[in-house]
Amino acid sequence: MAGSFVLYLTERFGLPAVLGFFRGAARDHSLATTRARLQAALGVTLEEAEAEWLDALRQ
């Protein structure tokens, strides 16, 4: 599942944006920090990205 989500993010937002999100990520980051970083890197919330990914899976 995680691989599918990351592949979707890469196809939708581009590799540079996804790498920008993953660079600087740390295991000890809070969920709030991770959510904020994802929104800053991709321009959408985690919930929006997940909903779009699930819609893409259904097609």
C-alpha positions in Angstrom: 0.0 0.0 0.0 2.7 2.5 0.9 4.5 1.9 -2.3 1.3 2.5 -4.3 0.8 5.8 -2.5 4.3 7.0 -3.0 4.1 6.0 -6.7 0.9 8.0 -7.0 2.4 11.0 -5.3 5.4 10.8 -7.7 3.2 10.6 -10.8 0.8 13.3 -9.6 3.3 15.9 -8.1 6.6 14.9 -9.7 9.7 13.3 -8.3 11.4 16.6 -7.2 8.4 17.5 -5.0 8.2 14.1 -3.4 11.9 14.0 -2.8 11.6 17.4 -1.3 9.1 16.0 1.2 11.2 13.0 2.1 14.4 14.9 2.4 14.7 16.1 5.9 12.1 13.7 7.2 12.9 12.2 10.5 11.4 9.2 12.4 10.8 11.4 15.4 8.8 14.0 13.6 5.3 14.4 15.0 2.3 13.7 12.8 1.5 17.4 12.8 5.0 18.1 11.5 4.7 15.5 8.8 1.4 16.8 7.7 2.7 20.4 7.5 5.8 19.3 5.5 3.7 17.3 3.1 1.4 20.3 2.5 4.4 22.6 2.0 6.0 20.2 -0.5 3.0 19.1 -2.4 0.5 21.9 -1.9 -2.3 19.6 -0.7 -3.2 18.2 2.7 -2.5 14.5 3.6 -6.2 13.9 3.5 -6.6 15.4 0.1 -3.6 13.4 -1.3 -5.1 10.2 0.2 -8.6 10.9 -1.2 -7.1 11.6 -4.7 -5.0 8.4 -4.5 -8.0 6.3 -3.4 -10.1 7.8 -6.3 -7.3 6.9 -8.7 -7.2 3.3 -7.5 -10.9 3.0 -8.2 -10.6 4.1 -11.8 
